Amino acid sequence: MAEWGSDIDVQALGEARSGGVAHTLLDVREADEVAICAISDSLFIPMQQVPGHLAELPRQHPLVVMCHHGGRSDQVAQYLRGNGFTNVHNLAGGIDAWALLMDPDMARY
């Protein structure tokens, strides 16, 4: 995972997931968005609630933050880095890129 920068692409995440690489995928979208589509085994904490859940977030392996297109998740990743998280990565393109490139049967919005 050392090769991951502040942003990772959906292909790198897909390789990590299929390869059994330990990581947590943090979905910071709102509940109505998650109801439309989600990546299995994601941890769902809406963006505005993240500050109240810092103690619950793992630090022992990479934390990949995801939203719809990558803007909100980038803000959350920066916030987490500013609060002592050292292995945080933003999913570039968000779940929309995941649906387009990795799971074409996934619903999009």
Beta strands, then each sheet from edge to edge (+ up, - down):
strand 1: 7-8
strand 2: 24-27
strand 3: 43-44
strand 4: 63-66
strand 5: 88-91
sheet 1: 1+ 5+ 4+ 2+ 3+
end
